[in-house]
Amino acid sequence: MCCNNSNCAPQAQLFQESISGNFLGTGTIVTVWSADAGQYSQGTFSLFNSASSATGATGTINGTEIIVADPGTTVSQSVSTPTSFAITAATGDNGTYCITLYKRVLA
């Protein structure tokens, strides 16, 4: 039986999860986070590239969304249903990343 008022259905809860770390460029793609499809409803990905880096660092979200942080800058991008974040940076380039994820869970 289904009812059409808020007393019958539980309210969904929104959970936020934050992940951060450092990267040191290897010249190859390094996946720093991944999840199964549908696990998260939204994600914001930030990439800071140190001013001492020689080139831009590239973040790839879900295999297709590209963000590029030039030396000394931070870039951010939000996406729906995130599944992965990878960083490509030249050997010796360095910086940090921050990922904020949102998940809807029924109480």
Backbone as CSV, one residue per row, in Angstrom:
resi,resn,N_x,N_y,N_z,CA_x,CA_y,CA_z,C_x,C_y,C_z
1,MET,0.841,-1.176,0.000,0.000,0.000,0.000,0.887,1.239,0.000
2,CYS,0.488,2.220,-0.735,1.251,3.452,-0.842,0.418,4.602,-0.304
3,CYS,1.045,5.499,0.381,0.331,6.688,0.836,1.049,7.922,0.315
4,ASN,0.326,8.996,0.259,0.860,10.207,-0.359,1.144,11.316,0.641
5,ASN,1.560,10.984,1.853,1.952,12.055,2.754,3.313,11.749,3.357
6,SER,3.933,12.778,3.921,5.306,12.634,4.404,5.414,11.776,5.656
7,ASN,4.302,11.443,6.293,4.346,10.604,7.493,4.589,9.135,7.155
8,CYS,4.353,8.725,5.939,4.495,7.329,5.545,5.873,6.987,5.004
9,ALA,6.499,7.908,4.338,7.781,7.633,3.686,8.923,8.276,4.469
10,PRO,9.991,7.550,4.677,11.139,8.150,5.386,11.796,9.225,4.527
11,GLN,12.303,10.234,5.173,13.013,11.301,4.479,14.437,10.838,4.157
12,ALA,14.894,11.163,2.981,16.269,10.835,2.605,17.230,11.747,3.362
13,GLN,18.359,11.215,3.744,19.403,11.980,4.410,20.530,12.225,3.401
14,LEU,21.132,13.381,3.474,22.245,13.713,2.597,23.535,13.647,3.414
15,PHE,24.463,12.786,2.990,25.748,12.646,3.652,26.841,13.254,2.790
16,GLN,27.781,13.910,3.449,28.921,14.513,2.760,30.195,13.813,3.221
17,GLU,31.057,13.505,2.266,32.335,12.853,2.551,33.432,13.666,1.881
18,SER,34.519,13.933,2.603,35.645,14.691,2.043,36.900,13.838,2.041
19,ILE,37.618,13.894,0.936,38.868,13.163,0.760,39.890,14.163,0.219
20,SER,41.082,14.165,0.778,42.125,15.047,0.245,43.467,14.331,0.308
21,GLY,44.385,14.840,-0.483,45.703,14.231,-0.507,46.679,15.056,-1.320
22,ASN,47.892,14.573,-1.372,48.959,15.201,-2.149,49.235,14.353,-3.382
23,PHE,49.735,15.000,-4.420,50.195,14.223,-5.573,51.606,14.654,-5.944
24,LEU,52.351,13.724,-6.460,53.685,13.967,-7.014,53.669,13.379,-8.411
25,GLY,53.851,14.226,-9.408,53.749,13.801,-10.798,54.709,12.689,-11.167
26,THR,54.191,11.761,-11.968,54.999,10.642,-12.465,55.064,10.639,-13.992
27,GLY,54.316,11.557,-14.612,54.248,11.574,-16.067,53.199,10.606,-16.616
28,THR,52.499,9.895,-15.726,51.456,8.955,-16.133,50.148,9.292,-15.416
29,ILE,49.077,8.681,-15.837,47.773,8.861,-15.202,47.735,8.059,-13.904
30,VAL,47.367,8.725,-12.810,47.258,8.064,-11.510,45.833,8.265,-10.992
31,THR,45.097,7.174,-10.824,43.740,7.255,-10.281,43.842,7.401,-8.765
32,VAL,43.298,8.511,-8.238,43.375,8.768,-6.803,42.077,8.428,-6.078
33,TRP,40.981,8.234,-6.814,39.707,7.876,-6.204,38.814,7.208,-7.253
34,SER,38.041,6.194,-6.820,37.043,5.582,-7.695,35.932,4.977,-6.847
35,ALA,34.752,4.834,-7.444,33.589,4.265,-6.775,32.694,3.608,-7.819
36,ASP,31.810,2.739,-7.353,30.844,2.111,-8.253,29.841,3.146,-8.748
37,ALA,29.325,2.963,-9.951,28.316,3.859,-10.520,27.107,3.909,-9.603
38,GLY,26.589,5.111,-9.365,25.397,5.298,-8.556,25.645,5.387,-7.065
39,GLN,26.880,5.203,-6.632,27.177,5.250,-5.205,27.059,6.671,-4.649
40,TYR,27.430,7.675,-5.445,27.360,9.071,-5.027,26.501,9.854,-6.001
41,SER,25.720,10.812,-5.475,24.842,11.591,-6.343,25.526,12.824,-6.921
42,GLN,26.538,13.348,-6.225,27.217,14.577,-6.661,28.633,14.563,-6.119
43,GLY,29.540,15.247,-6.817,30.909,15.378,-6.334,31.542,16.665,-6.824
44,THR,32.377,17.257,-5.981,33.152,18.426,-6.371,34.627,18.056,-6.244
45,PHE,35.384,18.296,-7.301,36.785,17.899,-7.393,37.639,19.153,-7.562
46,SER,38.610,19.329,-6.665,39.521,20.478,-6.724,40.949,19.981,-6.886
47,LEU,41.699,20.695,-7.711,43.080,20.334,-7.991,43.943,21.585,-7.859
48,PHE,44.920,21.549,-6.936,45.873,22.637,-6.765,47.223,22.167,-7.288
49,ASN,47.832,22.984,-8.149,49.149,22.686,-8.702,50.135,23.698,-8.137
50,SER,51.170,23.219,-7.485,52.159,24.073,-6.843,52.795,25.058,-7.822
51,ALA,53.140,26.228,-7.305,53.817,27.234,-8.136,55.195,26.749,-8.579
52,SER,55.764,25.775,-7.885,57.074,25.241,-8.274,56.979,24.199,-9.389
53,SER,55.757,23.821,-9.781,55.585,22.861,-10.874,55.952,23.506,-12.202
54,ALA,56.481,22.705,-13.102,56.916,23.223,-14.408,55.777,23.336,-15.415
55,THR,54.751,22.469,-15.282,53.662,22.438,-16.261,52.319,22.313,-15.545
56,GLY,51.249,22.365,-16.329,49.905,22.202,-15.784,49.643,20.761,-15.372
57,ALA,48.835,20.593,-14.322,48.392,19.268,-13.881,46.961,19.076,-14.376
58,THR,46.662,17.881,-14.834,45.340,17.585,-15.393,44.594,16.626,-14.483
59,GLY,43.365,16.982,-14.164,42.477,16.085,-13.432,41.414,15.587,-14.394
60,THR,41.127,14.296,-14.351,40.110,13.714,-15.216,39.040,13.090,-14.321
61,ILE,37.808,13.576,-14.470,36.679,13.120,-13.674,35.801,12.233,-14.541
62,ASN,35.479,11.044,-14.051,34.624,10.096,-14.780,35.178,9.726,-16.154
63,GLY,36.460,9.901,-16.340,37.082,9.532,-17.611,36.870,10.511,-18.742
64,THR,36.043,11.552,-18.531,35.752,12.477,-19.633,35.850,13.954,-19.268
65,GLU,35.498,14.328,-18.051,35.556,15.738,-17.630,36.992,16.092,-17.305
66,ILE,37.544,17.101,-17.978,38.942,17.478,-17.817,39.039,18.836,-17.121
67,ILE,39.882,18.903,-16.075,40.220,20.186,-15.463,41.742,20.312,-15.495
68,VAL,42.238,21.525,-15.737,43.684,21.746,-15.816,44.060,22.873,-14.860
69,ALA,44.982,22.577,-13.948,45.502,23.578,-13.013,46.907,23.967,-13.456
70,ASP,47.057,25.206,-13.905,48.381,25.713,-14.245,49.187,25.870,-12.957
71,PRO,50.510,25.970,-13.049,51.317,26.151,-11.838,50.825,27.342,-11.008
72,GLY,50.661,27.100,-9.699,50.224,28.151,-8.783,48.732,28.403,-8.746
73,THR,47.930,27.541,-9.377,46.488,27.766,-9.401,45.712,26.547,-8.891
74,THR,44.455,26.812,-8.555,43.520,25.763,-8.159,42.321,25.822,-9.097
75,VAL,41.839,24.672,-9.537,40.620,24.602,-10.336,39.678,23.599,-9.673
76,SER,38.377,23.823,-9.855,37.362,22.937,-9.285,36.277,22.681,-10.302
77,GLN,35.663,21.515,-10.182,34.550,21.147,-11.068,33.602,20.244,-10.287
78,SER,32.300,20.499,-10.422,31.282,19.638,-9.818,30.624,18.810,-10.909
79,VAL,30.310,17.553,-10.576,29.657,16.662,-11.528,28.600,15.836,-10.817
80,SER,27.640,15.359,-11.574,26.645,14.424,-11.060,27.177,13.003,-11.200
81,THR,26.793,12.145,-10.312,27.150,10.721,-10.276,28.624,10.450,-10.589
82,PRO,29.531,10.958,-9.751,30.965,10.736,-9.995,31.355,9.277,-9.776
83,THR,32.323,8.809,-10.575,32.820,7.443,-10.434,34.343,7.363,-10.350
84,SER,35.071,8.410,-10.761,36.530,8.331,-10.679,37.168,9.710,-10.808
85,PHE,38.385,9.803,-10.275,39.195,11.011,-10.408,40.648,10.578,-10.567
86,ALA,41.262,11.020,-11.647,42.653,10.682,-11.935,43.436,11.967,-12.181
87,ILE,44.701,11.943,-11.845,45.573,13.109,-12.019,46.754,12.720,-12.906
88,THR,47.058,13.595,-13.854,48.240,13.442,-14.698,49.100,14.696,-14.514
89,ALA,50.346,14.492,-14.119,51.256,15.618,-13.933,52.653,15.175,-14.361
90,ALA,53.428,16.135,-14.843,54.795,15.845,-15.268,55.630,15.375,-14.082
91,THR,56.638,14.593,-14.362,57.525,14.077,-13.323,58.067,15.232,-12.479
92,GLY,57.864,15.120,-11.167,58.356,16.133,-10.241,57.370,17.234,-9.918
93,ASP,56.361,17.448,-10.768,55.334,18.436,-10.443,54.545,17.916,-9.248
94,ASN,54.008,18.835,-8.442,53.320,18.404,-7.234,52.203,19.352,-6.854
95,GLY,51.335,18.887,-5.976,50.229,19.698,-5.509,49.307,18.882,-4.624
96,THR,48.070,19.346,-4.506,47.088,18.669,-3.664,45.773,18.542,-4.418
97,TYR,44.927,17.637,-3.907,43.577,17.499,-4.447,42.609,17.386,-3.287
98,CYS,41.376,17.769,-3.543,40.311,17.662,-2.550,39.045,17.208,-3.278
99,ILE,38.377,16.226,-2.705,37.155,15.679,-3.293,36.063,15.762,-2.233
100,THR,34.940,16.355,-2.579,33.782,16.378,-1.690,32.665,15.623,-2.384
101,LEU,32.172,14.580,-1.722,31.168,13.691,-2.302,29.867,13.770,-1.512
102,TYR,28.758,13.616,-2.220,27.433,13.664,-1.589,26.674,12.401,-1.932
103,LYS,26.037,11.837,-0.910,25.280,10.593,-1.073,23.922,10.753,-0.406
104,ARG,22.859,10.350,-1.113,21.513,10.347,-0.539,21.216,8.947,-0.024
105,VAL,20.801,8.880,1.247,20.514,7.615,1.886,19.166,7.719,2.573
106,LEU,18.314,6.708,2.385,17.037,6.679,3.080,17.268,6.335,4.537
107,ALA,16.614,7.081,5.417,16.780,6.855,6.864,16.047,5.606,7.315
